[in-house]
Amino acid sequence: MKERKGNGKYILISCASVCLVLLVWFVCINVLHLKSETVFPGPVKVFETFVEKLYTKAPDGATLL
């Protein structure tokens, strides 16, 4: 099968777009404090909670796995 020549460019643009969204989210919540973290948590808090829920059964008695 032939691969398209510009395929790597689209992967790079996709990764850059996701990184840009995460950066803007972080700056708006954690740096500029446009919303309270209790109302709209930043990406760091969301990631920490995700990792914690992978192995902790609190509060509902289940893990993500």
C-alpha positions in Angstrom: 0.0 0.0 0.0 1.2 3.5 -0.8 1.4 6.0 2.0 0.6 9.6 1.4 3.6 12.0 1.5 2.0 14.6 3.8 0.6 12.2 6.4 3.2 13.3 9.0 2.2 16.9 8.6 -1.4 16.1 9.7 -0.3 14.1 12.7 1.9 17.0 13.8 -1.0 19.5 13.3 -3.3 17.3 15.3 -0.9 16.9 18.2 -0.1 20.7 18.2 -3.9 21.4 18.3 -4.4 19.2 21.4 -1.4 20.8 23.1 -2.7 24.3 22.3 -6.1 23.5 23.8 -4.5 22.1 26.9 -2.2 25.2 27.2 -5.1 27.7 26.8 -7.1 25.7 29.4 -4.2 25.7 31.8 -3.5 29.5 31.4 -7.2 30.5 31.7 -7.8 28.4 34.9 -4.5 28.2 36.7 -2.7 31.4 35.7 -5.4 34.0 35.0 -8.0 32.5 37.4 -10.9 33.3 35.1 -13.0 30.6 36.8 -12.8 29.0 40.2 -11.2 25.5 40.2 -14.2 24.2 42.1 -16.5 25.3 39.3 -14.2 24.4 36.3 -11.0 22.5 37.3 -7.8 22.9 35.4 -6.2 20.2 33.3 -3.7 19.3 36.1 -6.4 18.7 38.6 -8.4 16.6 36.1 -5.3 14.5 35.3 -4.5 14.0 39.0 -8.1 12.9 39.7 -8.0 10.5 36.7 -4.8 8.8 37.9 -6.1 8.7 41.5 -9.3 7.0 40.4 -7.4 4.3 38.6 -6.4 2.7 41.9 -8.6 4.3 44.6 -12.0 2.9 45.3 -13.3 6.0 47.2 -16.0 7.4 47.1 -18.2 5.0 45.2 -16.3 1.7 45.8 -15.1 1.1 42.3 -12.0 2.0 40.2 -12.0 2.9 36.5 -10.5 -0.5 35.6 
